[in-house]
Amino acid sequence: MINFMTEREMEDLLVSERRELVSSGGDRQVVTADRLFWLRLDLLLQAFITTLDDVYRYTYMDMAAQNTSFADSFKAVVVYIDNRVQ
């Protein structure tokens, strides 16, 4: 069965949302991204495809390699993981 979204539902997915992320070590970071991004991250975490600590570890590796901010690297890592599991 195909579920269709209304234009309003699609627009809601593109609204920016800020989240404070806390690793198991207590490291706190604030990241702003659209709701669709957060939905994908939540699904990756719920499906046990990855853990937030793994995403943090890969984010810090990407930050060092690419010389980017935490937020930019975090988003890049989540998108990379999401693309790899599809």
Protein Blocks (a to p, Z undefined) as FASTA:
>chain_A
ZZdddfklmmmmmpccddddddfkopacdddddfklmmmmmmmmmnomacfklmmmmmmm
mmmmnopafklmmmmmmmmmmmmmZZ
